[in-house]
């Protein structure tokens, strides 16, 4: 009888602990680091039962687009990959928790370069405006790659010309114009840092 009571008590304790842990994960706060899928993510915003999360690190290196031609977030190869091959790295259950989001793509705020049409995405990159909003200092924008080295990373906003994209430099500054390191061309720079973002259903 004592063994039975102890077993029931242990089961209840583990159950309560499990619920508490689940609630902690399901109720993140801005600034928290959570694990989702294979990666660690920083919580940037929480609203309407969803959390905007961004990978804490640069998790891949890819070109913004494979061709040196006019391109926007709507038409670039990186968007196709993030909502295709990258999305399929999540389990079916986790994919179901990623919200479809209307992503606005304003023109470059300093150069006026066309940002293209709005898109419906599950996974996307931050825009210039979002990088400024969620990281109010350069030091907060610094990200490391898988080797622990500071790395620049893509934004979805256009650069000063229509064949490039803006980025965040390795020291956290926003490169609004897209210098030689930020062209969309695979030939110019095949190693652009990628920090995916998504809205997670809580």
Secondary structure, 3 states (H helix, E strand, C coil): CHHHHHHHHHHHHHHHHHHHHHHHHHCCCCCCEEEECCEEEEEEEEECCEEEEEECCCCEECCCCCCCCCCCCCCCHHHHHHHHHHHHHCCHHHHHHECCEEECCCCCCCCCCCCCCCEEECCECCCHHHHHHHCCCHHHHCEECCCCCEECEEEEEECCCCCEEEEECCCCCEECCCCCCCECCCCCCCCCEECCEEEEEC
